[in-house]
Amino acid sequence: MYGVVIGVLLVLLKLAGVDPVAGWSWWWILTPLGLAVLWWEYADRSGLTKRREIDKMEDRKKQRRVQNMAALGMDEKGRRGKAKR
């Protein structure tokens, strides 16, 4: 994401004619965008993106379980809070 932001900023500065970026070669301006594309390709092929997605889903499941247990009046150890005797 940082590569895209930096790349877009450099392109805008180059098109606006801001020095010293206006004098740089287009190869230097577009390099962060190319690196971002390479990173996304690596992340997709290596499974990094999928692992992050699975981790987020697991976190949501844990939070949902905690909320459901609290709604049932049970603490985190699975015991009822105040049982009638």
C-alpha positions in Angstrom: 0.0 0.0 0.0 2.9 2.4 0.8 4.3 1.8 -2.7 1.1 2.8 -4.3 0.8 6.0 -2.2 4.4 7.0 -2.9 4.1 6.1 -6.5 0.9 8.2 -7.0 2.5 11.1 -5.2 5.6 10.9 -7.4 3.5 10.8 -10.5 1.5 13.8 -9.4 4.7 15.8 -8.5 6.2 14.8 -11.9 3.1 15.9 -13.8 2.9 19.2 -11.8 6.5 20.0 -12.6 7.7 20.2 -9.0 11.5 20.2 -8.7 13.5 18.0 -8.2 10.9 15.3 -9.1 10.2 16.9 -12.5 13.8 16.2 -13.6 13.8 12.5 -12.6 13.4 9.8 -15.1 10.0 8.1 -15.4 11.7 4.8 -14.4 12.4 6.3 -10.9 8.8 7.7 -10.7 7.1 4.4 -11.6 9.4 2.1 -9.5 7.3 2.2 -6.3 4.2 1.2 -8.3 6.1 -1.7 -9.9 7.4 -2.8 -6.5 3.8 -2.7 -5.1 2.6 -5.0 -8.0 5.5 -7.4 -7.3 4.7 -7.5 -3.6 1.0 -8.2 -4.2 1.9 -11.0 -6.6 4.3 -12.5 -4.0 1.7 -12.2 -1.3 -1.0 -13.9 -3.4 1.3 -16.7 -4.6 2.9 -17.5 -1.2 -0.5 -17.7 0.6 0.2 -14.7 2.8 -3.0 -13.0 1.8 -5.0 -16.1 2.6 -3.4 -16.6 6.0 -4.2 -13.1 7.0 -7.8 -13.6 5.9 -8.0 -16.8 7.9 -6.5 -15.1 11.0 -9.1 -12.3 10.7 -11.9 -14.8 10.5 -10.6 -16.7 13.5 -10.4 -13.5 15.5 -14.1 -12.7 14.6 -15.1 -16.2 15.7 -13.4 -15.7 19.1 -15.0 -12.3 19.6 -18.4 -13.7 18.6 -18.0 -16.6 21.1 -17.0 -14.2 23.9 -20.1 -12.0 23.1 -22.4 -15.0 23.1 -21.1 -16.3 26.4 -21.6 -12.9 27.9 -25.1 -12.7 26.6 -25.8 -16.1 28.2 -24.6 -14.8 31.5 -21.5 -17.0 31.6 -17.9 -15.8 32.3 -14.9 -16.7 30.3 -14.3 -19.9 32.2 -17.7 -21.4 31.3 -19.3 -21.0 34.7 -22.5 -19.2 35.5 -22.0 -15.8 37.1 -24.4 -16.0 40.1 -26.2 -19.4 40.4 -29.4 -19.7 42.5 -29.0 -22.0 45.4 
